[in-house]
Amino acid sequence: MTNTKHMPHTQHSILTKHMPHAQHTHNTLRLEDALAAEAQKRANWRDENIRRKHNYIPFIFNMLRMLAEKNKLQSLIDKARREK
């Protein structure tokens, strides 16, 4: 009869077999953090790409036109020049 008590599990990688539990846990946490950071970076890229593809010129033009119609544009320009 063969004693299988000390035989390594075939499902574990070579690294897992020889790595202390604390180091394995630390590596797992480090990799999970790196994965989360990568996911956040890609989400930020997605948001930037959406903003880059949108044409804001009509919105800005209409906002400036409406401010001018309400006689508020010149006062905002003067205020911006004073704060400059």
Residue frames as qw, qx, qy, qz and C-alpha x, y, z in Angstrom:
[[0.000, 0.891, 0.455, 0.000, 0.00, 0.00, 0.00],
 [0.433, 0.366, 0.002, 0.824, 1.41, 3.39, -1.04],
 [0.240, -0.631, -0.433, 0.597, 1.38, 6.25, 1.41],
 [0.272, 0.626, 0.395, 0.615, -0.23, 9.23, -0.40],
 [0.343, -0.833, -0.332, 0.281, -0.25, 11.50, 2.64],
 [0.341, -0.669, 0.194, 0.632, 2.93, 13.36, 1.60],
 [0.453, 0.258, 0.602, 0.605, 2.41, 13.29, -2.14],
 [0.086, 0.309, -0.008, -0.947, 1.71, 16.69, -3.75],
 [0.556, 0.568, 0.516, -0.320, -1.63, 17.27, -5.43],
 [0.504, 0.166, 0.567, 0.630, -1.35, 17.11, -9.18],
 [0.153, 0.851, 0.459, 0.205, -3.73, 20.06, -9.57],
 [0.291, -0.895, 0.039, 0.336, -1.33, 22.53, -7.91],
 [0.561, 0.776, -0.233, 0.173, 1.34, 24.27, -9.92],
 [0.759, 0.092, -0.367, 0.529, 5.00, 23.77, -9.11],
 [0.070, 0.479, -0.243, 0.841, 5.11, 27.26, -7.56],
 [0.646, -0.501, -0.030, -0.575, 2.19, 26.51, -5.26],
 [0.921, -0.164, -0.340, 0.094, 3.77, 23.27, -4.05],
 [0.690, 0.025, -0.292, 0.662, 6.97, 24.94, -2.92],
 [0.010, 0.529, -0.041, 0.848, 5.66, 28.34, -1.84],
 [0.111, -0.205, -0.738, 0.633, 4.86, 29.06, 1.80],
 [0.013, 0.693, 0.720, 0.039, 1.21, 29.87, 2.45],
 [0.133, -0.795, -0.182, 0.563, 1.87, 33.49, 3.52],
 [0.158, -0.374, 0.494, 0.769, 3.87, 34.20, 0.36],
 [0.102, 0.336, 0.839, 0.416, 1.18, 32.58, -1.78],
 [0.040, -0.796, -0.570, 0.202, -1.48, 34.77, -0.12],
 [0.165, -0.689, 0.096, 0.699, 0.65, 37.90, -0.60],
 [0.153, -0.122, 0.682, 0.705, 1.18, 37.11, -4.29],
 [0.063, 0.550, 0.810, 0.192, -2.53, 36.47, -4.75],
 [0.078, -0.840, -0.360, 0.398, -3.43, 39.82, -3.18],
 [0.196, -0.532, 0.339, 0.751, -0.78, 41.62, -5.22],
 [0.132, 0.109, 0.788, 0.592, -2.08, 40.10, -8.45],
 [0.012, 0.707, 0.707, -0.010, -5.70, 40.91, -7.55],
 [0.122, -0.790, -0.106, 0.591, -4.68, 44.54, -6.89],
 [0.172, -0.319, 0.564, 0.742, -2.84, 44.70, -10.21],
 [0.103, 0.378, 0.842, 0.370, -5.87, 43.26, -11.99],
 [0.036, -0.814, -0.523, 0.251, -8.20, 45.80, -10.35],
 [0.157, -0.666, 0.163, 0.710, -5.83, 48.66, -11.30],
 [0.162, -0.051, 0.733, 0.658, -5.76, 47.43, -14.90],
 [0.057, 0.607, 0.781, 0.140, -9.57, 47.25, -15.01],
 [0.091, -0.836, -0.278, 0.464, -9.80, 50.83, -13.65],
 [0.201, -0.451, 0.427, 0.758, -7.25, 52.04, -16.20],
 [0.126, 0.214, 0.809, 0.533, -9.27, 50.52, -19.04],
 [0.009, -0.763, -0.637, 0.112, -12.49, 52.06, -17.69],
 [0.140, -0.750, 0.009, 0.647, -10.78, 55.47, -17.64],
 [0.184, -0.184, 0.648, 0.715, -9.60, 54.95, -21.23],
 [0.103, 0.507, 0.818, 0.253, -13.15, 54.06, -22.27],
 [0.058, -0.845, -0.406, 0.344, -14.51, 57.25, -20.68],
 [0.184, -0.597, 0.289, 0.725, -11.80, 59.39, -22.33],
 [0.187, 0.062, 0.775, 0.600, -12.53, 57.85, -25.72],
 [0.067, 0.708, 0.702, 0.034, -16.25, 58.63, -25.35],
 [0.108, -0.843, -0.133, 0.509, -15.43, 62.25, -24.50],
 [0.244, -0.398, 0.520, 0.715, -12.99, 62.50, -27.39],
 [0.181, 0.273, 0.821, 0.468, -15.58, 61.24, -29.88],
 [0.047, 0.790, 0.585, -0.177, -18.30, 63.68, -28.79],
 [0.296, 0.431, 0.201, 0.828, -18.55, 67.00, -30.63],
 [0.251, -0.605, -0.514, 0.554, -18.99, 69.72, -27.99],
 [0.176, 0.004, 0.220, 0.959, -18.82, 72.64, -30.44],
 [0.249, -0.512, -0.543, -0.617, -22.61, 72.92, -31.07],
 [0.528, -0.646, -0.520, 0.184, -23.28, 72.82, -27.32],
 [0.436, -0.366, -0.113, 0.814, -20.68, 75.50, -26.58],
 [0.069, 0.206, 0.382, 0.898, -21.90, 77.68, -29.46],
 [0.361, -0.608, -0.576, -0.410, -25.52, 77.47, -28.31],
 [0.540, -0.601, -0.420, 0.414, -24.58, 78.17, -24.69],
 [0.328, -0.204, 0.046, 0.921, -22.61, 81.28, -25.70],
 [0.092, -0.359, -0.505, -0.780, -25.46, 82.41, -27.95],
 [0.451, -0.665, -0.581, -0.128, -28.01, 81.99, -25.15],
 [0.496, -0.503, -0.273, 0.654, -25.80, 83.88, -22.68],
 [0.184, 0.007, 0.238, 0.954, -25.44, 86.70, -25.21],
 [0.244, -0.514, -0.591, -0.572, -29.22, 86.81, -25.75],
 [0.539, -0.707, -0.452, 0.070, -29.73, 87.17, -22.00],
 [0.107, 0.879, -0.199, 0.421, -27.03, 89.89, -21.81],
 [0.767, -0.610, 0.199, 0.010, -24.88, 87.76, -19.49],
 [0.891, 0.263, 0.005, 0.371, -22.00, 86.91, -21.81],
 [0.317, 0.740, -0.200, 0.559, -20.12, 90.21, -21.60],
 [0.493, -0.736, 0.289, -0.364, -20.20, 90.27, -17.80],
 [0.957, -0.202, 0.188, 0.093, -18.77, 86.72, -17.71],
 [0.727, 0.489, -0.052, 0.480, -16.01, 87.70, -20.14],
 [0.008, -0.811, 0.242, -0.533, -15.14, 90.76, -18.04],
 [0.744, -0.579, 0.258, -0.209, -15.10, 88.69, -14.85],
 [0.959, 0.059, 0.096, 0.259, -12.80, 86.08, -16.46],
 [0.501, 0.656, -0.139, 0.547, -10.41, 88.83, -17.59],
 [0.306, -0.794, 0.272, -0.450, -10.28, 90.32, -14.08],
 [0.866, -0.406, 0.277, -0.094, -9.56, 86.89, -12.51],
 [0.865, 0.429, -0.115, 0.233, -6.87, 86.13, -15.06]]
